[in-house]
Amino acid sequence: MRIAIIGAGATGLAAAWELQKKGHTITIYEKEALPGGLARGFRSDAWQDSVECFYHHWFKSDQSMLALTEELGLRDSVIFRKPKSVMFHKGKFYPFDTILAALAYPGLGFGFNKIRFGLVGLYLRMTRSWKALEQVTAENWMMRFAGESVYRSMWEPMMIGKFGEKYASQVNMAWLWARIHSRTPELGTFKGGFQAFFDRFCEILRSKEVRFCFDTPVTAIERKHDGEITVISADGSMVDFERVIVTASPGAFVKMTTDLPESYRNQLLQLKSMGAVVMIIALKHALSPEGYYWYNLPKTEGYPCLALVEHTNFVPKERFGGQTIIYAGDYLETDHEHFSLPKEQLLQKMLPALKKINPAFQDDWVIDSWKFTESYAQPIPFVGQSTLIPDLKTPVDGIYLATMSQVYPWDRGLNYAFRLGKDVSRLIL
């Protein structure tokens, strides 16, 4: 078959890999100049490695990722390390990357609260049953079983940072279960950065005669009376295919596909998501005196973002010409002022947070900065979310939709994007 894939992110490339094995002719359309989707990267002249526009890492439990990199012959370039993550409590940051560190965290209080925290964590790590958990909010479940003080000090700041005050209390417990159940303290990256991985992946696919069309936004997908599906690009080109996989957001899919039934269109538009705003800052000196990597930041304390990541406490700064690389990332509704705020002004809002983390920080430590935004970055899983998730096969014959909203109950991430690509290709085959 002649198959078009819209999007050269992890899902699109994984689908192409599976489909080309069976001899199908694959064309991949990508609106950006590079592959990788939300995990695409860029590289300053002083750096050996790329840096992702939107921060990503792998986990040691990511079986789909491990299997795919093995198949591609790239497993030896996957690097795992165990950096230091910290939580905030009453003006200080405390390690939170081992069981013992978590139990020592003062935000949990004493005695019974720590026992409840440990038992709840053990249960969520062990159980595979999540269906019942999606019928209750994470807030209500955690308040009942972990206790109010544990929820308020530990989970609520993360939920508000991730989903905003509007949606934090509406997110279901199955989503939080998936994060706790599947993640490991060992984090993985790719030698040279994730852009190096995606570039290598594309080279392998090209060697299998997969065709790429970069800098080519797709504006419309139309099914013809003879069963062919026409893909129309922004430059006016029109190409017919027998199958089309769309990995763009549900909203973008609705705009580009003319033949969707009204009920299905409404189902897609009910899927809510948060956008993302990321500042990447290159510094002359290390920020964290303790070598901390991941700071979970409470917005109630005046921090302007959800997380601050000192990337060079995970990947050595020698890979970046001796520069310290900082991520300041946030999930926000797309009408938030940070989306339109000029980079220089957003940087000025971020700098006081760096000063709070390290009182020795000075503004002249900043070498350079970059700002990236994305309107579709974090699906919002409400109670009963599984009933809202559309099938990969759409009502329009020959057209398939595979987006991060459909990896539920798992959280967004490259591992589940790879799995989704494999799932949609199996459905076509």
Long-range contacts (C-beta under 8 A, 24 or more apart in sequence): 1-25, 1-241, 1-242, 1-243, 1-428, 2-27, 2-240, 2-241, 2-242, 2-243, 3-27, 3-241, 3-242, 3-243, 3-244, 3-245, 3-428, 4-28, 4-29, 4-229, 4-231, 4-239, 4-241, 4-243, 4-244, 4-245, 5-29, 5-244, 5-245, 5-247, 6-218, 6-221, 6-231, 6-244, 6-245, 6-246, 6-247, 6-248, 6-256, 7-37, 7-246, 7-247, 7-248, 8-32, 8-35, 8-36, 8-37, 8-198, 8-202, 8-212, 8-214, 9-35, 9-36, 9-37, 9-38, 9-39, 9-40, 9-247, 9-417, 10-36, 10-37, 10-39, 10-414, 10-417, 10-418, 10-421, 11-37, 11-247, 11-402, 11-403, 11-417, 11-418, 11-420, 11-421, 11-424, 12-37, 12-245, 12-247, 12-421, 13-198, 13-201, 13-202, 13-205, 13-421, 14-68, 14-417, 14-418, 14-419, 14-420, 14-421, 14-422, 14-425, 15-245, 15-247, 15-402, 15-421, 15-422, 15-424, 15-425, 16-205, 16-210, 16-421, 17-68, 17-71, 17-72, 17-201, 17-204, 17-205, 17-421, 18-421, 18-422, 18-425, 18-426, 18-429, 19-425, 19-428, 19-429, 20-205, 20-208, 20-209, 20-210, 22-429, 25-209, 26-205, 26-210, 26-211, 27-210, 27-211, 27-212, 27-213, 27-239, 27-241, 28-205, 28-210, 28-211, 28-212, 28-213, 29-213, 29-216, 29-217, 29-218, 29-231, 29-233, 30-212, 30-213, 30-214, 30-215, 30-216, 31-215, 31-216, 31-217, 31-218, 32-214, 32-215, 33-214, 33-215, 34-195, 34-198, 34-199, 34-214, 35-198, 35-199, 35-201, 35-202, 35-212, 35-214, 36-194, 36-195, 36-198, 37-247, 37-417, 38-276, 38-374, 38-377, 39-194, 39-198, 39-414, 40-194, 40-195, 40-198, 41-193, 41-194, 41-195, 42-195, 42-370, 43-193, 43-195, 44-282, 44-320, 44-321, 44-368, 46-320, 46-321, 46-323, 47-319, 47-320, 47-321, 47-323, 48-192, 48-319, 48-320, 48-321, 49-192, 49-193, 49-196, 49-315, 49-319, 49-320, 50-192, 50-193, 50-194, 50-195, 50-196, 51-193, 51-280, 51-311, 51-320, 51-325, 52-193, 52-194, 52-195, 53-278, 53-280, 53-370, 53-372, 54-276, 54-278, 54-329, 54-372, 54-374, 54-377, 55-278, 55-307, 55-309, 55-311, 55-327, 55-329, 56-194, 56-413, 56-414, 57-187, 57-188, 57-189, 57-314, 58-187, 58-188, 58-189, 58-414, 58-415, 59-182, 59-183, 59-184, 59-186, 59-187, 59-188, 59-415, 60-184, 60-186, 60-188, 61-182, 61-183, 61-184, 62-188, 62-413, 62-414, 62-415, 63-415, 64-415, 64-416, 64-418, 64-419, 64-422, 65-188, 65-414, 65-415, 65-418, 68-418, 69-197, 72-200, 72-201, 72-204, 73-204, 74-190, 74-197, 74-200, 74-201, 77-190, 77-191, 77-192, 77-196, 77-197, 78-188, 78-189, 78-190, 78-191, 79-188, 79-189, 79-190, 79-191, 80-186, 80-187, 80-188, 81-186, 81-187, 81-188, 81-314, 82-185, 82-186, 82-187, 83-187, 83-293, 83-294, 83-313, 83-314, 84-290, 84-291, 84-292, 84-293, 84-294, 84-313, 85-185, 85-292, 85-293, 85-294, 85-295, 85-296, 86-292, 86-294, 86-295, 86-296, 87-154, 87-296, 88-157, 88-295, 88-296, 88-297, 88-298, 88-301, 89-153, 93-292, 93-295, 93-357, 95-292, 96-296, 97-185, 98-185, 105-154, 107-153, 107-154, 108-149, 108-150, 108-153, 108-154, 109-149, 109-150, 109-153, 113-147, 113-149, 113-150, 116-145, 116-146, 116-147, 116-150, 117-146, 117-147, 117-150, 117-154, 120-145, 120-146, 121-180, 124-176, 124-177, 124-180, 124-181, 125-180, 125-181, 127-177, 127-181, 128-181, 130-174, 130-177, 130-178, 130-181, 130-409, 131-174, 131-386, 133-172, 133-173, 133-174, 133-177, 134-172, 134-173, 134-174, 134-175, 134-381, 134-383, 134-384, 134-385, 134-386, 134-409, 135-172, 135-383, 135-384, 136-172, 136-173, 136-383, 137-169, 137-170, 137-171, 137-172, 137-173, 137-383, 138-171, 138-172, 138-173, 138-175, 138-176, 139-168, 139-169, 139-171, 140-173, 141-173, 141-176, 142-173, 142-176, 157-296, 157-297, 157-298, 157-299, 157-300, 158-296, 158-306, 160-299, 160-300, 161-296, 161-297, 161-298, 161-299, 161-305, 161-306, 161-307, 161-330, 161-331, 162-274, 162-306, 162-331, 162-378, 163-274, 163-331, 163-378, 163-380, 164-274, 164-331, 164-332, 164-333, 166-333, 167-272, 167-274, 167-380, 170-380, 170-382, 170-383, 171-380, 171-381, 171-382, 172-381, 172-382, 172-383, 172-384, 172-385, 174-381, 174-385, 174-408, 174-409, 175-381, 175-385, 175-408, 175-409, 175-411, 177-409, 178-409, 178-410, 178-411, 179-411, 182-410, 187-314, 189-314, 189-315, 193-315, 194-414, 218-248, 218-256, 219-256, 220-256, 220-257, 220-258, 221-246, 221-256, 221-257, 221-258, 221-399, 222-258, 222-259, 223-259, 223-396, 223-397, 223-398, 223-399, 227-397, 227-398, 229-398, 229-399, 242-398, 243-398, 243-399, 243-400, 243-428, 244-398, 244-399, 244-400, 245-400, 245-401, 245-402, 245-424, 245-425, 245-428, 246-399, 246-400, 246-401, 246-402, 246-403, 247-402, 247-403, 247-421, 248-403, 249-273, 249-375, 249-376, 249-403, 249-405, 250-390, 250-401, 250-403, 250-405, 251-376, 252-376, 253-401, 253-403, 257-394, 257-396, 257-399, 259-396, 260-394, 260-395, 260-396, 261-395, 264-390, 264-394, 264-395, 267-388, 267-390, 268-390, 268-401, 270-388, 271-379, 271-388, 271-389, 271-390, 271-405, 272-379, 272-380, 272-382, 273-376, 273-377, 273-378, 273-379, 273-380, 273-405, 274-331, 274-332, 274-333, 274-377, 274-378, 274-380, 275-331, 275-332, 275-333, 275-334, 275-336, 275-339, 275-373, 275-374, 275-375, 275-376, 275-377, 275-378, 276-329, 276-330, 276-331, 276-332, 276-372, 276-373, 276-374, 276-377, 276-378, 277-305, 277-329, 277-330, 277-332, 277-336, 277-338, 277-339, 277-346, 277-371, 277-372, 277-373, 278-327, 278-328, 278-329, 278-330, 278-371, 278-372, 278-373, 279-305, 279-327, 279-328, 279-329, 279-343, 279-346, 279-347, 279-350, 279-369, 279-370, 279-371, 280-325, 280-326, 280-327, 280-328, 280-369, 280-370, 280-371, 280-372, 281-325, 281-326, 281-328, 281-347, 281-350, 281-354, 281-366, 281-368, 281-369, 282-320, 282-323, 282-324, 282-325, 282-326, 282-366, 282-367, 282-368, 282-369, 283-323, 283-324, 283-325, 283-326, 283-365, 283-366, 283-367, 284-323, 284-324, 284-364, 284-365, 284-366, 284-367, 285-324, 285-365, 286-310, 286-312, 286-313, 286-317, 286-324, 287-324, 287-326, 287-354, 287-357, 287-358, 287-361, 288-313, 288-357, 288-358, 289-358, 289-360, 295-357, 297-353, 303-353, 303-356, 304-328, 304-330, 304-349, 304-350, 304-352, 304-353, 305-329, 305-330, 305-350, 305-353, 306-330, 306-331, 308-353, 308-354, 308-357, 323-367, 326-354, 328-353, 331-377, 331-378, 334-375, 339-373, 339-375, 343-369, 343-370, 343-371, 346-371, 347-371, 376-404, 377-412, 378-412, 379-404, 379-405, 379-408, 379-412, 381-408, 381-409, 385-409, 392-423, 392-424, 392-427, 393-427, 400-424, 400-427, 400-428
